[in-house]
Structures are given as structure tokens and as C-alpha cells.
């Protein structure tokens, strides 16, 4: 049954945002992202290294499945081959709806405003993010939820853009 639900959710993830989302009651509440997990995701995507420096990421999930992720001065030191290390700072938010149950999740984003910047050789550069390509821009996969932890695993055929590990706030 779990694979059937994930298959249906995964297929619809590319087409639409859940209009009438149903969310596992375990997911309702405030969650804090593991910034080290975000750094690991960035390192993998950039084929380099990354370590968390500061800031935080909070996700609030309402009983109707709507969510808002607030990123406050999250800073990650990034090192990619043949370039000096830079600190990338991200602020803003992402909002939308979860459809989650029986171990499968789908997140569609309806409002996205994340802004990144980095100091490269003394010059501050803006890093453009969109909900189509940026972190917290939607996703699909499997999940595990407990009173203290939420783990979102992505569909292996799609790059993961949601943080995997969250602690209850």
C-alpha cells in the first residue's frame, strides 16, 4: 500500500500543488531543521564541501497541511574545487501544502521568497533561487515521524530539495 501511495503522490508532484492537502497529524506543529543536513545536501549538489556556520530554519505545519518554512540568516561555508571558500547566507521563506500519510509525502509550494548571497573575493553576490530549483521548493518521497523527529526522504529519481532531518520545536 505504501508504494502505491508514494507512486501516486510522486507522479502528481510534477503536475500540481495539493489543493485539499491531508497531512499526518504527527507532522503538525513546529519543526527545526538540522543545518548540518542542509550543508551535506549543498556539498553533494555542488560536488564540494560545506559546513554550517549559523542561523536557523523553522517549519510550521498546520492541521490542514499548509506549511511555512522560515529561513533566518542561515549561513553555510562552501568549498568547491578550484575556488576559495565562501560563506553563503540564505534568508526568506517558502510556503505551500503538504499531502502526507501512510509514510508518503508530497509538498507543493505556492509562495517562495528565499534570497541567497555570498562574499566572493571581496564582492557580495546575490544567489538567485526559485521554487523550481531552490531548497524548500517542493518535493515528494517517504517519511517517518515521531514525537521528537521528522525524517523526509526524497524520491531517488528527483534531486532532494527539502531538508531530511527536523527536530520538534
C-alpha positions as CSV (number, residue, x, y, z in Angstrom):
1,X,0.0,0.0,0.0
2,X,2.9,2.4,0.9
3,X,4.4,2.1,-2.6
4,X,1.1,2.6,-4.3
5,X,0.5,5.9,-2.3
6,X,4.0,7.1,-3.0
7,X,3.7,6.2,-6.7
8,X,0.5,8.2,-7.0
9,X,1.9,11.1,-5.0
10,X,5.2,11.1,-6.8
11,X,3.5,11.2,-10.2
12,X,1.3,14.1,-9.2
13,X,4.1,16.0,-7.6
14,X,5.3,17.2,-11.0
15,X,1.9,18.4,-12.1
16,X,0.2,20.3,-9.3
17,X,0.2,21.6,-5.8
18,X,-2.1,19.7,-3.4
19,X,-5.3,21.8,-3.3
20,X,-7.0,19.9,-0.4
21,X,-4.0,18.6,1.4
22,X,-4.3,15.9,4.1
23,X,-1.4,15.7,6.5
24,X,-0.4,13.1,9.1
25,X,-1.3,14.6,12.5
26,X,2.2,13.7,13.7
27,X,3.6,16.3,11.2
28,X,1.5,19.2,12.6
29,X,3.5,21.7,14.7
30,X,6.8,23.5,14.7
31,X,10.0,21.8,13.5
32,X,13.6,23.0,13.4
33,X,15.9,21.8,10.5
34,X,19.2,20.2,11.1
35,X,21.6,22.8,9.5
36,X,24.3,20.1,9.2
37,X,21.9,18.2,7.0
38,X,21.4,21.2,4.7
39,X,25.2,21.6,4.5
40,X,25.6,18.0,3.5
41,X,22.9,18.4,0.8
42,X,24.6,21.5,-0.6
43,X,28.0,19.8,-0.6
44,X,26.6,16.8,-2.6
45,X,24.8,19.1,-5.1
46,X,28.0,21.2,-5.7
47,X,30.5,18.3,-5.6
48,X,32.4,20.0,-2.9
49,X,32.4,20.5,0.9
50,X,30.1,22.6,3.1
51,X,29.8,23.2,6.9
52,X,27.1,25.0,8.9
53,X,28.1,28.4,10.4
54,X,24.9,29.8,11.8
55,X,21.3,30.8,11.5
56,X,18.2,28.6,11.7
57,X,15.4,27.1,9.6
58,X,11.9,26.7,11.1
59,X,8.9,24.9,9.6
60,X,5.4,25.3,10.9
61,X,2.8,22.7,9.7
62,X,-0.9,23.5,10.2
63,X,-3.6,20.8,10.7
64,X,-4.9,21.5,7.1
65,X,-1.5,20.6,5.7
66,X,-0.3,24.2,4.9
67,X,3.3,24.9,5.9
68,X,5.6,27.8,6.1
69,X,9.4,27.4,6.3
70,X,11.2,30.5,7.6
71,X,15.0,30.7,7.0
72,X,16.7,33.2,9.3
73,X,20.3,34.1,8.3
74,X,21.3,30.5,7.6
75,X,25.0,30.6,6.8
76,X,26.9,27.7,5.3
77,X,30.6,27.8,4.4
78,X,31.0,26.3,1.0
79,X,34.2,25.0,-0.7
80,X,34.1,23.8,-4.3
81,X,37.1,22.7,-6.3
82,X,39.4,25.4,-7.7
83,X,37.6,28.3,-5.9
84,X,38.2,30.0,-2.5
85,X,35.8,29.0,0.3
86,X,32.7,31.3,0.6
87,X,30.0,31.8,3.2
88,X,26.6,31.5,1.6
89,X,23.8,33.2,3.6
90,X,20.1,32.5,2.9
91,X,17.1,34.3,4.3
92,X,13.4,34.3,3.5
93,X,10.5,31.8,3.4
94,X,8.8,29.1,1.4
95,X,5.1,28.3,1.9
96,X,2.7,25.7,0.5
97,X,0.8,22.5,1.3
98,X,1.8,19.0,2.4
99,X,-0.1,15.9,1.4
100,X,1.2,13.2,3.7
101,X,0.0,9.9,5.0
102,X,0.9,6.2,5.3
103,X,4.6,7.1,5.0
104,X,4.5,9.1,1.8
105,X,4.7,12.9,1.4
106,X,4.2,15.5,-1.3
107,X,4.9,19.2,-0.8
108,X,3.7,21.8,-3.3
109,X,4.9,25.4,-2.9
110,X,2.6,28.4,-3.6
111,X,4.7,31.3,-2.2
112,X,8.5,31.4,-2.4
113,X,10.9,34.1,-1.3
114,X,14.3,32.8,-0.5
115,X,17.3,35.1,-1.1
116,X,20.9,34.0,-1.0
117,X,24.1,35.9,-1.0
118,X,27.8,35.2,-0.8
119,X,31.1,37.1,-0.5
120,X,33.3,36.0,-3.4
121,X,36.8,37.6,-3.5
122,X,35.5,40.7,-1.6
123,X,32.4,41.1,-3.7
124,X,28.9,40.3,-2.4
125,X,26.9,38.4,-5.0
126,X,23.2,37.6,-4.9
127,X,22.4,34.0,-5.5
128,X,19.1,33.5,-7.3
129,X,16.7,30.8,-6.0
130,X,13.3,29.8,-7.4
131,X,10.8,27.3,-6.2
132,X,11.5,25.2,-9.3
133,X,15.2,24.8,-8.4
134,X,15.9,26.1,-4.9
135,X,15.8,24.5,-1.5
136,X,12.3,24.1,0.0
137,X,10.8,24.4,-3.4
138,X,8.6,21.2,-3.2
139,X,9.3,17.5,-3.2
140,X,8.0,14.0,-2.8
141,X,9.1,10.8,-1.1
142,X,8.7,8.8,2.0
143,X,8.7,9.9,5.7
144,X,9.0,8.8,9.3
145,X,7.5,10.9,12.1
146,X,7.7,10.7,15.9
147,X,7.0,13.0,18.8
148,X,10.5,14.5,18.5
149,X,11.8,13.9,14.9
150,X,10.6,14.1,11.3
151,X,12.6,12.5,8.6
152,X,11.7,13.3,5.0
153,X,13.3,11.1,2.4
154,X,13.1,12.1,-1.2
155,X,12.2,10.2,-4.4
156,X,15.7,9.0,-5.6
157,X,14.8,10.0,-9.2
158,X,14.4,13.7,-8.3
159,X,17.1,15.9,-6.6
160,X,16.2,16.4,-2.9
161,X,15.4,20.0,-2.1
162,X,13.8,19.5,1.3
163,X,15.8,19.1,4.5
164,X,15.7,15.4,5.6
165,X,16.0,15.8,9.3
166,X,13.8,18.0,11.5
167,X,13.5,18.2,15.3
168,X,10.2,19.2,17.0
169,X,10.3,22.8,18.3
